Amino acid sequence: MAQTSFANAANTLHRVVIVGGGASGLELATSLGDKLGKSGKAEIVLVDRTRTHTWKPLLHAVAAGSIDMHEEQLDYLYQARWHNFQYCRGAMTGLDRAAKEIVVGAVQDDDGIEILPERRERYDTLIMAVGSVSNDFGTQGVKQFAHRLDNAWEAHLFHRKMVNECFRANYRLPDSSAQLDIVIVGAGATGVELAAELNNTIHVMAGYGLRNIDPREHLRITLIESSPRILAGLPEYMSTAVAQALVKLGVNIRTNERVVEVTPTEVRTSSGYAIPSKLTVWAAGIRGQSFLANLDGLEVDKINRLVVHDTLQTTLDENIFAMGDCAAAPWVDGKTVPPRAQAAHQQASHLVKTIKRRLNGQAPTPYRYRDFGSLVSLGRSDTVGNLMGVLTGGTIRLEGFVAKMMYLSLHKMHLVALHGFWKTALDTVVGFIRRQTDPHVKLH
C-alpha cells in the first residue's frame, strides 16, 4: 500500500515530533504545546500507538485492582486539544533520516478493519520516548505462560484472571485443598510493590464475600530474585526493611534463584526447585523495544536502548533525541541513568529548554541526572524510602506515613505537569470523597 504523507510543504514552522506518550513523552508534548505551540513558534506532534495514557508506575496497582484503569487513563486527543499539540495515532515502524521522516504503521480495529493507513510524519527535531518492555532473557515459557505489566491493558487482563482464580478457589474450598499460588519473577520495585498490593487485594476480596478463602492459609505469593537480595539497585537498609515487611505479609522470598522455565502450573529454577503457580508475573528486567534496533542505523546498547550523548542527542544524528527508559544516557562511573520516573520527568524538563535553544540557534546543554532518592510502596501496609541531598546534603531515611505521602506526591507531580495545580488539586479532593463509598479494590 502506498504511504500517505501528512506533511505540509508550505509549513515553515519548526516541527517537533515526539514518539511515545508515556510519562516523559506526554509531559514534554504538553509543556512544548503550552510554551511553543500556543504561540505559533513550533508545531508539536505526539505519536503513540494507543489512545490513552496511564502513568507506568501505577501498573502494579492496576494489576492488583487497587485502582481502576479507566479512572486513571488520560485521552491523548483531550490533552492535545487543551495543550496545543497534535496527536497522531499509530506505532512507529520505520525511520528515514535522509528525508527526516518517520513511518507510522497502519491502525486496525478489533475486527482487523483498517482505521488509518500507513503514513509518514516529517520532523525537524525527533524525540524518542517509547519506554521499555520486559526482558525475558530468552527464558523458556515466559512468552506463553507468564503475564507482563508493560502497559495498562496487560495489567488489566492480569487482574481479570486473578479475580477469576479467586472465584474458582472459593468454589472449591473448603471441600478440597485448593491453593492460590502466585509467583512474581523479579524483585525490583514493580515486583515488590505488586506482591504487597496483591496480598491486600485478596484479603479485601475475602472480606467482600469470598468466605471460603482464608488468605493466610490459601494464598501463597512467592517472589523470586536472581540477585542476593531484593531491590538490588537500592540501598541495603531499604532492601532489608522491605523484605521484613513482606515476610510479615506472608510473602515467600527466594533470592539467588534464577528462573529457567515457566510452565502453565509451575516455575522452575536453576537450582532444581519447581514452584507451583496458578498465575506467574514476569518483572525481571527491561529492554528497549525491538524496532529500535533497525532505526536507520542509530546506535543501540546490548539491551536495545538508543545510545545518547549527555545532551540526550543520539550518537549518529544530532536531530534525534531519546529520553526515558528507551535511552542509554551517560551518568557516573560508566553507568547509565536508571529507568526511573524521576529521571523521565527531569529529562522532559531538560528537553523543553533544549528545544527552545534549538529554535534560537543555540547548542544544547548537557543533562545531569539528580537522584532524589527512592520510595517503595507496600500498599496500605507501609512505605519505605530515602531522600538524597534535599535538606542536609546527605541521605534521609523515610518510613511510614511521611514516606507514604511522599510516594503519593510523585504521581501528583506528574498530574500537575499535565493539568496544572488547580485541576489536580480539585481532582484529588473529588477522588478522596469518592473513595469513601467506592470499593477499595476493583472487583471485576
Residue pairs with C-beta under 8 A, 6 or more apart in sequence:
1 106
1 117
1 118
3 103
3 117
3 118
3 119
3 120
4 117
4 118
4 119
4 120
5 101
5 119
5 120
5 122
6 88
6 119
6 120
6 121
7 101
7 120
7 121
7 122
11 43
13 40
13 41
13 42
13 43
14 41
14 42
14 43
14 124
14 125
14 358
14 359
15 42
15 43
15 45
15 122
15 123
15 124
15 125
16 32
16 36
16 42
16 43
16 44
16 45
16 123
16 124
16 125
16 127
16 355
17 45
17 47
17 102
17 121
17 122
17 123
17 125
17 126
17 127
18 25
18 28
18 29
18 32
18 44
18 45
18 46
18 47
18 127
18 129
19 25
19 47
19 48
19 92
19 102
19 126
19 127
19 128
19 129
19 130
20 47
20 48
20 128
20 129
20 130
20 131
20 324
20 326
21 29
21 46
21 47
21 48
21 50
21 53
21 76
21 129
22 53
22 56
22 129
22 130
22 131
22 324
22 325
22 344
23 55
23 56
23 324
23 341
23 344
23 345
23 348
23 414
24 129
24 323
24 324
24 344
24 345
24 347
24 348
25 46
25 48
25 127
25 129
25 130
25 324
25 348
26 46
26 53
26 74
26 76
26 79
26 418
27 344
27 345
27 348
27 349
27 414
27 417
27 418
28 127
28 129
28 323
28 348
28 351
28 352
29 44
29 46
29 79
29 80
29 83
29 85
30 79
30 83
30 85
30 417
30 418
31 348
31 349
31 352
31 417
32 42
32 44
32 85
32 352
32 355
33 44
33 80
33 83
33 84
33 85
34 83
34 84
35 352
35 356
36 42
36 44
36 355
36 356
36 359
37 43
37 44
37 83
37 84
37 85
38 84
41 359
42 355
42 359
43 86
44 84
44 85
44 86
45 85
45 86
45 87
45 88
45 121
45 123
46 76
46 80
46 85
46 86
46 87
46 88
47 88
47 89
47 90
47 92
47 102
47 104
47 121
48 76
48 87
48 88
48 89
49 89
49 90
49 91
49 107
50 76
50 89
50 151
51 75
51 76
51 77
51 89
52 73
52 74
52 75
52 76
52 152
53 73
53 74
53 76
53 79
54 62
54 69
54 72
54 73
54 74
54 151
54 152
55 72
55 341
55 411
55 414
56 131
56 341
57 341
57 410
57 411
58 67
58 72
58 411
59 149
59 151
59 152
59 154
59 155
59 190
60 149
60 155
60 190
60 193
60 194
60 197
61 67
61 193
61 197
62 68
62 69
62 72
62 152
62 155
62 156
62 159
63 147
63 149
63 155
63 156
63 158
63 159
63 162
63 194
63 197
63 198
63 281
64 159
64 162
64 194
64 197
64 198
64 200
64 201
64 379
64 441
65 159
65 162
65 163
65 201
65 441
65 442
65 443
66 197
66 200
66 201
66 379
66 440
66 441
66 442
67 442
68 442
69 152
69 153
69 155
69 156
72 152
73 152
74 418
76 87
76 89
77 87
79 85
79 87
79 418
80 86
80 87
88 104
88 119
88 121
89 107
89 116
90 104
90 105
90 106
90 107
90 116
90 119
91 104
91 105
92 102
92 103
92 104
92 105
92 130
92 291
93 103
93 104
93 105
93 118
93 291
94 102
94 103
94 294
94 295
94 296
95 101
95 102
95 103
95 126
95 295
95 296
95 298
96 102
96 103
96 120
96 296
97 296
97 297
97 317
97 320
99 120
99 122
100 122
100 123
100 124
100 126
100 319
101 120
101 121
101 122
101 123
102 120
102 121
102 123
102 126
103 118
103 119
103 120
104 118
104 119
104 120
104 121
105 118
106 114
106 116
106 117
106 118
107 114
107 115
107 116
108 114
108 115
109 115
123 319
124 319
125 319
125 320
125 321
125 355
125 358
126 319
126 320
126 321
127 320
127 321
127 322
127 323
127 351
128 292
128 306
128 314
128 320
128 321
128 322
128 323
128 326
128 327
129 322
129 323
129 324
129 326
129 344
130 288
130 289
130 292
130 324
130 326
131 289
131 324
131 325
131 326
132 286
132 287
132 288
132 289
132 305
132 325
132 326
132 339
133 148
133 150
133 286
133 287
133 288
133 289
134 148
134 149
134 150
134 282
134 283
134 284
134 285
134 286
134 287
135 284
135 285
135 286
135 287
135 303
136 142
136 143
136 146
136 282
136 284
137 284
137 285
139 259
139 260
139 261
139 262
140 260
140 261
140 262
141 261
141 262
141 263
142 262
142 282
144 262
145 262
145 263
145 264
145 280
146 185
146 262
146 280
146 281
146 282
147 154
147 157
147 158
147 161
147 279
147 280
147 281
147 282
148 154
148 281
148 282
148 283
149 155
149 158
149 190
149 194
149 281
149 283
158 279
158 281
159 442
160 444
161 279
162 182
162 198
162 201
162 279
163 205
163 443
163 444
165 180
165 278
165 279
166 180
166 202
166 205
166 210
166 213
167 210
168 178
169 178
169 179
169 180
169 212
169 213
169 218
170 210
170 211
170 212
170 213
171 212
172 178
173 212
173 213
173 218
174 212
178 218
179 218
179 219
179 220
179 276
180 202
180 213
180 218
180 219
180 220
180 278
181 220
181 222
181 275
181 276
181 277
181 278
181 279
182 198
182 219
182 220
182 221
182 222
182 277
182 278
182 279
182 280
182 281
183 221
183 222
183 224
183 267
183 275
183 277
183 279
183 280
183 281
184 191
184 194
184 195
184 221
184 222
184 223
184 224
184 280
184 281
184 283
185 191
185 224
185 259
185 262
185 267
185 280
185 281
185 282
185 283
185 284
186 224
186 225
186 282
186 283
186 284
186 285
187 223
187 224
187 225
187 227
187 230
187 231
187 232
187 253
187 255
188 231
188 232
188 233
188 283
189 231
189 234
189 374
189 376
190 283
191 223
191 225
191 230
191 281
191 283
191 284
192 223
192 230
192 231
192 242
192 246
192 376
192 378
193 376
193 377
193 378
193 379
194 281
194 283
195 221
195 223
195 246
195 249
195 251
196 245
196 246
196 249
196 251
196 377
196 378
196 379
196 381
197 379
198 221
199 215
199 219
199 221
199 249
199 250
199 251
199 379
200 379
200 380
200 381
200 441
201 441
202 213
202 215
202 219
203 215
204 439
204 440
204 441
205 213
205 441
205 443
206 213
206 214
206 215
208 439
208 443
213 219
215 250
216 250
219 250
220 252
220 276
221 250
221 251
221 252
222 251
222 252
222 253
222 254
222 267
222 275
222 277
223 230
223 246
223 251
223 252
223 253
223 254
224 254
224 257
224 259
224 267
224 269
224 275
225 232
225 253
225 254
225 255
225 256
225 257
226 255
226 256
226 257
226 258
226 259
226 284
227 255
227 256
228 255
228 256
229 236
229 239
229 240
229 243
229 255
230 239
230 242
230 243
230 246
230 253
230 255
231 238
231 239
231 242
231 376
232 239
233 338
234 374
234 376
235 374
235 386
235 395
237 397
238 374
238 376
238 384
238 385
238 386
241 384
241 399
242 376
242 378
242 384
243 253
245 378
245 381
245 382
245 384
246 253
246 378
247 253
248 381
249 378
249 381
254 269
254 273
254 275
257 269
257 270
257 271
257 273
258 269
258 270
258 271
259 267
259 268
259 269
259 270
259 284
260 268
260 269
260 270
261 267
261 268
262 268
262 277
262 280
262 282
265 276
265 277
265 278
266 274
266 275
266 276
266 277
267 274
267 275
267 277
267 280
268 274
268 275
269 275
285 303
286 303
286 325
286 339
287 303
287 304
287 305
288 300
288 301
288 303
288 304
288 305
288 306
288 325
288 326
289 304
289 326
290 304
292 298
292 300
292 304
292 305
292 306
292 326
293 300
293 304
295 306
297 316
298 306
298 314
298 315
298 316
298 317
298 320
299 306
299 307
299 314
299 315
299 316
300 306
300 307
300 328
301 307
301 328
301 336
305 322
305 325
305 326
305 327
305 328
305 336
306 314
306 322
306 326
306 327
306 328
307 314
307 315
307 328
308 314
308 315
308 321
308 322
308 327
308 328
308 329
308 330
309 315
309 330
310 329
310 330
310 366
310 367
310 368
311 321
311 354
311 364
311 365
311 366
311 367
312 321
312 322
312 323
312 327
312 329
312 347
312 350
312 351
312 354
312 364
312 367
313 320
313 321
313 364
314 320
314 321
314 322
321 351
321 354
322 329
323 329
323 344
323 347
323 348
323 351
324 339
324 343
324 344
324 347
325 339
325 344
327 337
327 347
328 336
329 336
329 337
329 347
329 367
329 369
330 336
330 337
331 337
331 338
331 369
337 343
337 347
337 369
338 371
340 374
341 410
341 414
342 371
342 372
342 410
343 369
345 413
345 414
345 417
346 367
346 369
346 370
347 367
348 417
350 367
353 365
354 364
354 365
357 363
357 364
357 365
358 364
370 389
371 388
371 389
372 387
372 388
372 389
372 390
373 385
373 386
373 387
373 388
373 390
373 395
373 396
374 385
374 386
375 383
375 384
375 385
375 398
375 403
375 406
375 407
375 410
376 383
376 384
376 385
377 383
377 404
377 407
378 384
382 399
382 400
382 403
382 404
383 398
383 399
383 400
383 403
383 404
383 406
383 407
384 398
384 399
384 403
385 397
385 398
385 399
385 403
385 406
385 407
386 395
386 396
386 397
386 398
387 395
387 396
387 398
387 406
388 394
388 395
388 396
389 395
390 396
398 406
412 424
412 428
415 424
415 427
416 424
419 427
